[in-house]
Structure formats: C-alpha cells, structure tokens
Amino acid sequence: MRLTVGFLSAFLATQAVALDDPKVPLDDPLKSGMWSYHQINILGDPAKIRFDDRVVVKAPAVAEDSFNVPVLVDATALEDVTQMVFLVDYGPIPKILTYWPEQSEPKISFRFKIDQATPVRAAVQTSDGMWHVGSTVIDAAGGGCTAPAVAYAADDWEEHLGKVHGQVWPENGRLRMIVDHPMDTGLADGIPIFIIEDLTVSTPGAKSPLARLRLYEPVNEDPAFTLYFDKATLGTEISVTGRDNNGNEIDAIIRAAASQ
C-alpha cells in the first residue's frame, strides 16, 4: 500500500513538471509520499503554500492510544488568520477538521484517531490567501480509524447522544467542551459513517459566532476541544450548537464555575 501511494505521488509530481504546470507541489522537508497529493487536493495552489515555523504543532512522538491522540496547534504568532485545516498524510481519511477562529485566538487543542505512523499537519490560512503549514510526526501502531465506537457497548448510549459537557474560564480566556457522540468513520464492517459535522460556539443571543468547527471522521469518539480567547471576549455562559450527519441537533449552554 505504501509503495503504491508513493508511486502515485511521484507520478503526479512528475506529470506536473512535465506539463510545465505552474502548480508544482511544494517540496516537503519531511519527505512524505502523500504531501504532494494532499496539498493540491486539500489546500489548492502550491504557490500559496509555505512551511512556517510560526505554526506550532505539538503532539506525542508516539501515540499511546490510537483512538485518542492529543494535539495542540498554536498559530498565534500569525496575524489575520481566517481558517485552520488539520490533516494527516497517511490516513484513510486525511482531513481531521477545519477551524474558523472568528473571535477566538488561532489556537486549539483536540484529540483524533490515527491509523498508522504519519506526519500531522496544521495549515493556517491568512487573509491574504496564503497557507502557512506546521508539521510534526507521530509514530503509531494504528487501527484507530477502523474500529467501532466503544459507546455501543452501553445500552443507554443514545440517551446521551449530543450532550455537551464543559466549562468556561473567562478570567483566562479558555473554553473546554466535550460532546457525547460515537464519531464512527464508516470504515468498521457493518457500521455506517456517523459523525458530528458542525459545531458553533457563541455568546447566547449574539448574532456573530465566537468560533466554528467542521469535523471529519478522524476526530475521536466523544470529541473534546479546548478553545482560547482574549480575556475580554468570554462571558460566564457560552452557547454550543451543531448537528451530525443524521440530522441530530446539538444545543447546549456551558457555564463558568459558580465561584467565578
């Protein structure tokens, strides 16, 4: 499989050069066999992509749990960030999620499922249309994307579907939320894809969102996110809304601790 993937990537890159195509894939310092393919199909024009040390991707060098790999992405050194795309090179479903910071900082932590050792990328787009890419490599035994959700072992899992747990810390501009959901990839035998697709974070009653997320299959079961804000942005109550691909709605309020 890896030999086939590597051959395909090399072939695509060679054809681009042979045809004098201006969209020649950007060279990857990690020398991944899939980067030349993903950068064009997910990000677009390689002329607008650059590797940038200001995009910091922190993750364990080795995944202890292939179903729950933590990652922190920090692009606060960049200005005018419009969106952040997270992807894995060697995964059956390469895109993990897209984050629109809106009124939040361009910084987020979450967990995802990993299927094998792979580079993990954060592509951060600024208002000028440029993509700034940070990368790291995670070694893993794999299998996280092809196993059924643990939730199905409980008889009452449907009663908890879409419930949101979390807390707001207005004094330091941090929001933590966990949403109960199986997040099935559709790759396990006999189990169709079943994932949260969209989440929006906002101040109750406000017209403009604080942040938005688009999720894909590699996001872990019962997904957890930590979002970061300027201290003056968050109040003591935050609204979380969304829906999954079966039309189930998510609608909850997250509050600061009473002592705050």
C-alpha positions, -999 to 999 in steps of 0.1 A, spaced: 0 0 0 27 25 9 47 16 -22 16 22 -43 9 55 -26 45 67 -30 45 58 -67 12 76 -73 25 108 -56 58 107 -75 38 102 -108 16 131 -101 45 154 -93 64 143 -124 34 149 -146 30 184 -132 66 193 -141 65 176 -175 35 196 -185 51 228 -172 22 232 -148 26 263 -125 11 242 -97 43 223 -89 39 207 -55 59 224 -27 88 203 -15 82 186 19 110 187 45 96 155 59 97 138 25 62 123 29 49 103 -1 14 118 2 22 155 7 24 164 -30 -11 150 -35 -28 164 -3 -15 199 -6 -31 204 -40 -64 185 -33 -70 199 1 -52 233 1 -51 242 -36 -24 262 -54 11 253 -41 22 288 -49 1 300 -19 15 274 5 46 277 26 61 258 56 62 282 85 78 277 120 52 301 134 26 274 132 34 251 161 20 216 162 25 198 195 17 160 198 33 129 213 61 114 193 44 80 198 7 75 201 -1 55 233 -37 53 224 -46 52 186 -82 62 194 -73 93 214 -42 112 201 -39 147 217 -26 176 196 -22 213 203 -19 238 174 -8 273 181 -7 299 153 -9 330 175 23 342 160 4 349 128 -19 378 121 -53 379 103 -59 341 105 -91 331 87 -91 293 90 -71 264 102 -72 230 85 -57 198 102 -48 168 82 -28 136 84 -7 124 54 -11 86 58 -47 82 69 -77 66 51 -95 100 56 -68 127 56 -87 157 68 -93 159 105 -112 192 110 -114 228 99 -115 256 125 -126 291 118 -113 311 148 -137 341 142 -133 359 175 -111 333 192 -73 330 190 -58 308 163 -51 281 188 -69 249 195 -64 215 212 -83 184 204 -79 146 200 -81 124 169 -79 88 158 -47 76 140 -44 47 116 -6 44 112 26 64 117 22 97 98 31 133 95 4 155 111 -2 190 95 -18 223 105 -24 245 75 -33 280 86 -47 305 61 -43 342 65 -64 370 50 -40 373 20 -49 338 9 -16 322 19 -14 289 37 12 286 65 19 249 73 33 235 105 41 197 108 51 170 132 54 132 130 36 107 152 45 71 154 16 47 160 6 10 159 -25 22 142 -60 9 138 -78 38 154 -99 46 123 -112 11 116 -126 0 150 -163 6 161 -171 31 188 -169 20 224 -202 37 232 -222 9 216 -213 -13 245 -236 7 267 -274 2 264 -282 39 270 -257 55 246 -285 70 226 -298 89 256 -265 107 259 -261 115 222 -252 151 216 -249 161 253 -223 187 259 -200 189 290 -175 216 297 -166 248 315 -157 284 307 -128 302 324 -135 339 315 -106 351 336 -80 334 314 -100 332 281 -104 294 279 -133 272 269 -133 234 273 -161 213 258 -168 176 253 -197 163 231 -211 128 235 -210 111 201 -196 79 186 -179 96 157 -179 65 135 -156 66 105 -177 42 84 -147 20 80 -157 -6 105 -177 -35 90 -214 -30 90 -213 4 108 -221 34 86 -204 68 90 -220 87 119 -202 119 129 -208 154 142 -204 177 112 -207 212 125 -202 230 159 -207 267 165 -196 285 197 -212 318 205 -223 342 232 -261 335 239 -282 359 219 -253 372 198 -256 373 160 -219 366 153 -202 333 163 -171 332 185 -157 302 167 -168 275 142 -157 239 136 -162 215 108 -155 179 118 -145 148 99 -142 111 107 -107 111 123 -119 132 152 -121 110 183 -152 95 200 -168 119 224 -147 147 209 -131 172 232 -119 207 223 -101 235 241 -105 269 226 -86 301 235 -98 337 236 -88 371 247 -97 376 283 -123 402 275 -142 380 250 -157 353 271 -187 358 294 -198 333 320 -222 315 296 -213 301 262 -237 285 237 -227 254 217 -249 244 187 -244 220 159 -256 189 141 -244 155 130 -248 138 96 -280 121 106 -297 155 114 -294 152 152 -292 187 168 -267 198 194 -278 227 216 -263 234 250 -250 261 274 -216 259 290 -211 279 322 -183 291 343 -179 277 378 -202 293 404 -172 305 423 -162 327 393 
